[in-house]
């Protein structure tokens, strides 16, 4: 807009200059004094308008420059904030990745420990089965021994009775 206004101003000035030259040329040839004065008044009015337009354009240009500087500063601040936010997010991502890697390592360790525990449990179950079979065999052996013991006790009792019967008879 500023460039267009300056171009319009330059064109208007050129036209006024041309009109002034034409007016002077006409005055030299056949312009009455009254018409010359009117043309001079018109020229002054146009110059005044041109001056006002120039001042207005200058003011607009300054305002536009200030606005542009403010906008640029705001954009730089927004960009800086975005960069800082991105850096913060990258740091959080790296931290999360580190925690995740640590947890994955812990999980692998726990899984390895679980596998070792399963193997140990299988070994213990096998041992328990062997102990149970050995215990069952020992119980069967104990029962057999108790039965033999019972039989021996019965035999010893019968033998005592027999000796008890034989001994008084032999003493007589």
HELIX and SHEET records of a PDB file:
HELIX    1   1 UNK A    2  UNK A   30  1                                  29    
HELIX    2   2 UNK A   33  UNK A  171  1                                 139    
END                                                                             
